[in-house]
């Protein structure tokens, strides 16, 4: 499978009112997505309004993406946090919820992958009809959600998402959402897939709960250093060095 880096020429902070869910979007709970599992169909409905925007993240974060020979369009993200009082809607109390949607200006997308979830609990749902947050008529919902065996990547698959204008297709999605027990976020690369391969793009996600290989190496070197110092100290005490 080929892999390409998507260029991101435009970054925009949308001026919009505080996120709100229309009363027409009936509330539904997300479904737990364990490593190696697939969910189809996804729960489809609202997520309530009793939340706060995560500090340091815009109300809505949007940027254009494009790749040579691949899809072009705009990705929209937001990160919110629910209080423990609505744990029924958010299965992890005050953990973060990552919300995504995107529209295409060219090409097609068969799958969208969000990475960085290894070591975290995660549940998923979507809201793809008018009345959901900023969703317009004709939005395509995800056909399924799956998670890699290591738990790191969560993928939303689409069957009819294309900018071609072909009958039965649409060029924009509804909201697809990941609820986690993560409490902080970073910008790991995300992934778009089409018939030609995979394209990566920077996007928001949870701070890694699993140390990177370089981190493990630094930890090992640190432990070795501590062991050496301890050994030298012990010898000094025994032999009076």
PLY file of the C-alpha trace (Angstrom):
ply
format ascii 1.0
element vertex 241
property float x
property float y
property float z
element edge 240
property int vertex1
property int vertex2
end_header
0.00 0.00 0.00
1.38 3.40 -0.91
1.66 6.15 1.68
1.71 9.87 1.00
1.95 13.00 3.12
-0.97 15.37 2.63
-0.04 19.01 2.36
-2.03 21.40 4.54
-1.97 24.83 2.87
-4.69 26.54 4.86
-5.39 26.63 8.58
-8.50 28.43 9.79
-10.21 29.13 13.08
-13.91 29.34 12.40
-15.85 32.09 14.10
-18.94 30.29 15.30
-21.12 30.12 18.41
-20.41 27.68 21.19
-21.03 24.13 20.02
-24.67 23.20 20.36
-26.68 20.14 19.43
-30.11 20.66 17.92
-33.07 19.27 19.83
-33.83 17.10 16.78
-30.70 15.03 17.39
-31.88 12.41 19.89
-29.18 11.48 22.39
-27.49 8.09 22.04
-24.64 6.49 23.96
-21.40 5.46 22.21
-20.37 1.81 21.87
-17.15 0.44 23.37
-14.54 -0.32 20.68
-11.90 -2.74 21.93
-8.55 -3.40 20.17
-9.06 -5.72 17.20
-12.83 -5.18 17.12
-15.22 -3.81 14.46
-18.60 -2.15 15.03
-21.27 -1.97 12.34
-23.61 -0.19 12.29
-22.61 2.68 14.57
-24.94 4.27 17.08
-26.29 7.41 15.38
-27.47 10.44 17.34
-26.62 13.45 19.48
-24.15 13.74 22.32
-25.75 16.44 24.43
-24.63 19.99 25.21
-23.35 19.60 28.78
-19.67 19.90 27.93
-16.82 22.40 27.81
-14.35 23.18 25.05
-10.93 21.81 25.98
-8.52 24.53 27.03
-6.11 25.51 24.25
-8.25 24.10 21.43
-10.44 26.27 19.17
-14.21 25.93 19.16
-13.89 24.45 15.67
-10.52 23.71 14.09
-10.49 23.38 10.31
-7.86 23.03 7.65
-7.67 22.22 3.97
-5.78 19.16 2.81
-4.61 17.93 -0.58
-2.37 15.22 -1.97
-1.07 14.61 -5.45
-3.24 11.92 -6.95
-5.32 11.77 -3.78
-8.30 13.44 -2.14
-8.59 17.16 -1.42
-10.99 18.85 0.97
-11.41 20.28 4.45
-11.22 18.50 7.80
-13.08 19.86 10.83
-12.19 18.86 14.40
-13.21 19.74 17.91
-12.33 18.37 21.35
-14.71 18.62 24.27
-14.83 17.40 27.85
-17.91 16.25 29.74
-18.37 16.57 33.49
-18.72 13.40 35.54
-22.41 14.17 36.01
-23.22 12.97 32.49
-21.15 9.80 32.57
-24.01 7.97 30.86
-23.34 9.92 27.68
-19.61 9.84 28.21
-18.61 6.35 29.45
-15.31 7.62 30.88
-16.56 10.47 33.02
-14.54 13.61 32.33
-12.40 12.10 29.56
-12.04 13.77 26.17
-14.32 13.37 23.15
-12.73 13.86 19.71
-15.20 14.89 17.00
-14.39 14.86 13.26
-16.12 15.56 9.96
-14.81 16.45 6.53
-15.85 17.47 3.04
-14.20 16.67 -0.28
-13.54 18.94 -3.25
-11.98 16.15 -5.33
-11.28 12.45 -5.11
-12.85 9.89 -2.83
-12.22 8.50 0.66
-12.90 4.91 1.73
-11.54 5.18 5.28
-10.43 7.76 7.81
-7.97 6.75 10.53
-7.33 8.51 13.84
-4.16 7.40 15.65
-2.71 7.66 19.14
-5.28 5.60 21.09
-3.06 2.73 22.26
-3.37 2.29 26.01
-6.70 4.14 26.21
-10.30 3.01 26.49
-12.38 4.17 23.52
-16.02 4.21 22.48
-17.45 5.46 19.19
-20.65 6.81 17.65
-21.72 9.19 14.90
-24.34 11.81 14.11
-24.94 12.18 10.37
-28.35 13.81 9.92
-29.53 17.42 9.86
-29.87 18.51 13.47
-26.43 17.18 14.38
-23.61 19.66 14.94
-23.05 21.64 11.69
-24.25 18.70 9.57
-25.95 19.59 6.28
-28.33 17.61 4.10
-26.93 14.58 2.31
-24.10 13.84 4.74
-22.59 10.36 4.54
-22.32 8.32 7.71
-19.58 5.80 8.47
-20.51 2.23 7.54
-18.35 0.83 10.34
-15.64 1.59 12.86
-12.72 -0.69 13.63
-9.63 -0.64 15.82
-6.22 -2.14 15.15
-5.05 -5.02 17.32
-2.57 -2.79 19.14
-5.36 -0.31 19.87
-3.49 2.60 18.31
-5.60 3.39 15.23
-9.37 3.80 15.04
-10.75 3.69 11.49
-14.11 4.87 10.17
-15.03 3.29 6.82
-17.24 4.91 4.15
-19.01 3.35 1.18
-20.33 6.33 -0.78
-18.00 9.25 -0.04
-16.82 10.93 -3.25
-16.55 14.36 -4.87
-17.43 12.85 -8.25
-21.12 13.71 -8.02
-22.04 10.17 -9.03
-25.57 9.05 -8.08
-25.79 7.70 -4.56
-22.62 9.46 -3.37
-21.97 12.54 -1.27
-18.92 14.76 -0.83
-19.30 15.36 2.93
-19.65 13.36 6.12
-21.58 13.68 9.33
-19.82 13.83 12.69
-17.95 10.74 13.81
-16.80 10.73 17.40
-14.30 8.99 19.68
-14.87 9.06 23.45
-11.79 8.25 25.54
-10.44 8.28 29.08
-7.59 10.51 27.87
-7.40 13.88 29.61
-4.88 15.70 27.38
-4.25 15.94 23.64
-1.49 16.45 21.04
-1.33 16.50 17.22
-0.45 13.02 15.93
-0.79 12.26 12.21
-4.18 11.10 10.98
-4.84 9.03 7.86
-7.09 9.19 4.84
-7.43 6.11 2.63
-8.66 5.91 -0.95
-8.40 3.27 -3.67
-4.77 4.32 -4.32
-3.44 4.02 -0.80
-2.97 5.96 2.42
-2.36 9.67 2.96
-1.27 11.13 6.30
-2.28 14.45 7.82
-1.64 16.19 11.15
-4.68 16.27 13.45
-5.64 16.21 17.11
-5.49 13.10 19.27
-4.75 11.97 22.82
-1.29 12.19 24.36
0.34 8.79 23.88
-0.28 6.42 26.77
2.42 4.06 25.44
6.05 5.30 25.45
7.65 5.66 22.01
10.74 3.49 21.25
13.00 6.53 21.75
11.38 7.11 25.13
11.98 3.49 26.11
15.66 3.85 25.12
16.06 6.97 27.23
14.42 5.20 30.18
16.72 2.17 29.80
19.81 4.38 29.61
18.57 6.27 32.66
18.11 3.05 34.64
21.56 1.85 33.56
23.07 5.13 34.70
21.35 4.87 38.06
22.56 1.29 38.44
26.14 2.30 37.64
26.07 5.17 40.16
24.60 2.85 42.80
27.30 0.25 42.09
30.08 2.83 42.35
28.61 4.17 45.58
28.43 0.68 47.10
32.07 -0.06 46.14
33.16 3.24 47.59
31.59 2.36 50.91
33.12 -1.14 50.97
36.62 -0.36 49.79
36.96 3.22 50.97
37.68 4.46 47.44
0 1
1 2
2 3
3 4
4 5
5 6
6 7
7 8
8 9
9 10
10 11
11 12
12 13
13 14
14 15
15 16
16 17
17 18
18 19
19 20
20 21
21 22
22 23
23 24
24 25
25 26
26 27
27 28
28 29
29 30
30 31
31 32
32 33
33 34
34 35
35 36
36 37
37 38
38 39
39 40
40 41
41 42
42 43
43 44
44 45
45 46
46 47
47 48
48 49
49 50
50 51
51 52
52 53
53 54
54 55
55 56
56 57
57 58
58 59
59 60
60 61
61 62
62 63
63 64
64 65
65 66
66 67
67 68
68 69
69 70
70 71
71 72
72 73
73 74
74 75
75 76
76 77
77 78
78 79
79 80
80 81
81 82
82 83
83 84
84 85
85 86
86 87
87 88
88 89
89 90
90 91
91 92
92 93
93 94
94 95
95 96
96 97
97 98
98 99
99 100
100 101
101 102
102 103
103 104
104 105
105 106
106 107
107 108
108 109
109 110
110 111
111 112
112 113
113 114
114 115
115 116
116 117
117 118
118 119
119 120
120 121
121 122
122 123
123 124
124 125
125 126
126 127
127 128
128 129
129 130
130 131
131 132
132 133
133 134
134 135
135 136
136 137
137 138
138 139
139 140
140 141
141 142
142 143
143 144
144 145
145 146
146 147
147 148
148 149
149 150
150 151
151 152
152 153
153 154
154 155
155 156
156 157
157 158
158 159
159 160
160 161
161 162
162 163
163 164
164 165
165 166
166 167
167 168
168 169
169 170
170 171
171 172
172 173
173 174
174 175
175 176
176 177
177 178
178 179
179 180
180 181
181 182
182 183
183 184
184 185
185 186
186 187
187 188
188 189
189 190
190 191
191 192
192 193
193 194
194 195
195 196
196 197
197 198
198 199
199 200
200 201
201 202
202 203
203 204
204 205
205 206
206 207
207 208
208 209
209 210
210 211
211 212
212 213
213 214
214 215
215 216
216 217
217 218
218 219
219 220
220 221
221 222
222 223
223 224
224 225
225 226
226 227
227 228
228 229
229 230
230 231
231 232
232 233
233 234
234 235
235 236
236 237
237 238
238 239
239 240
